[in-house]
Amino acid sequence: MKIADFIAAFRSGAEVANAATWKNRTLAVNAIVALLSALLAIAAAIGYRLDVTREELEALAAGLAALVAIGNSIMHIVTSARVGLPSPK
């Protein structure tokens, strides 16, 4: 039943019951990701070396950016009744 409810939240006109909480948590995750990215950039600028190659870091950053983008897209859809998939007929 939970999966059906989750899928139903993607329909236009539907949203999760506690949309404000979901939006606040999404903002918090975005802030944490931005902070970690900034800390890594600062550490690299002052000469701190991580035991990973530049290519590995770039791949990790790209993967993390993709996950955040997917998460943000899902949160925008399920926390707003004005956007989403068309309702079934």
Number of C-alpha atoms within 10 A of each C-alpha: 5 7 8 8 11 13 11 18 22 24 20 18 16 19 23 19 11 9 16 12 12 16 17 11 13 17 13 12 15 15 12 12 15 12 12 11 13 12 12 15 12 12 13 12 10 8 8 11 11 11 7 8 10 10 9 11 13 11 12 12 13 12 12 13 13 12 12 16 13 11 14 16 11 14 19 19 20 26 22 20 17 13 16 20 14 10 11 6 3
